[in-house]
Amino acid sequence: MAVGKEIRGKIKSVENTKKITKAMEMVAASKMRKAQERMRAARPYADKVRNITANLAGANPEYRSPFQRTDGTSKAVGFIVVSTDKGLCGGLNTNVLRAVTNKMREVQAAGGTIQAVAIGNKGFGFLNRIGANVISHAVQLGDAPQLDKLIGPVKVMLDAFTAGKLDAVHVCYTKFINTMKQEPLVEQLLPLAAHRLEQTAAEKKQYGWDYIYEPDAPTVIDELMTRYIEALVFQAVAENMASEQSARMVAMKAATDNAGTLIGELKLIYNKTRQAAITKELSEIVGGAAAIAG
């Protein structure tokens, strides 16, 4: 019964794997709820900063922030690539990195140059493998994104844009739609598009105050623009983390279900092998008895 012993060993191994994937599924489900709460909690801050900035910019139409400048060219483009630090989350990283690669090819085909900031181990490793110019990175963010860890890498890209070294900056991340669906996105972050600072009638009424500036309106607008852009990047990271836990939960559930199916198939094979061995032994006993009797 050497074959039966080997099959029993495989069954035991798959059962142990199933326990691990089940535990990872439950952990991911717990973290997913917390990640979704953080993601939703980050939205009001960005909305308030956007509305105040839009109101100030509308009250000072003669001033145009450096973050809104555009010369119509995209010869030098920056990419802020948001990925996960860990794997086992299905095709989450593969999908967003494929979208980043396609966009980079478009820029290079047009004769442009590329600079990248990596947020997350998977994206950092990928950008290094393809030989991209990674000017800054942030890894090991943990389960909760910390703004102070993101400000440094993002500031490098913002400074390059305001200095005229970059014509555009894109943020690449996975947007959380629902538990079963996450969408990879490559969005233009800079120059700030006009629609980002548009206000509804209710928002204009709510934020239409007469502000007193210190030291002056351009300085305040620039600082608010910076805070708004940082908030957008933080929101992208929060969305990506919620997507990561959702994708990991789904992937681990699929792995657990597949392990259960495999265990059932192995048990069936084991029972068939065991039955065949028993039948063979009975046949030999009956044959031997018949030979002795004859």
Secondary structure, DSSP 4 states (H G I P E B T S, - for coil): -HHHHHHHHHHHHHHHHHHHHHHHHHHHHHHHHHHHHHHHHHHHHHHHHHHHHHHHHHH-TT---GGG---S--SEEEEEEE--SS--STTHHHHHHHHHHHHHHHHHHTT-EEEEEEESHHHHHHHHHTT--EEEEE----SS--HHHHHHHHHHHHHHHHTTS-SEEEEEEEEEEETTEEEEEEEEEESPPGGGG---HHHHHHH------SS-HHHHHHHHHHHHHHHHHHHHHHHHHHHHHHHHHHHHHHHHHHHHHHHHHHHHHHHHHHHHHHHHHHHHHHHHHHHHH-
